[in-house]
Amino acid sequence: MRFADGTLYERTITTPDGEVDVLAEVVVQGRRIELRNMAVYPRSAVPLRVGPVVLVRWARGALTELAAKGFEEVRVTGTRLSGARQGRVAGAVGRGEADRPREPHVG
């Protein structure tokens, strides 16, 4: 997949409870990529319990994928739209494929 400014990042995460879709707007600035306004939602109408372990595994895979495409910095942002603490804004930044995502920023 080619990552170009203004395109959409779409992935599916398979969890023990079912599939979860990830959608975000791609913003590219040189060797930095941002997955902006990320939406994470279950493929089925049945609510899934997707914990932080599953999301961190996905994030590590995404960092590796994006680093392989030449990006040195990855930023992910999104707003919680359902569940507890609706409206919470979160973000994470990672550098290089060996780097782990930093602690989320809550604003």
Secondary structure, 3 states (H helix, E strand, C coil): CCCCCCCEEEEEEEECCEEEEEEEEEEEECCEEEEEEEEEEECCCCCCCCCHHHHHHHHHHHHHHHHHCCCCEEEEEEECCCCCCCCCEEEEEEECCCCCCCCCEEC
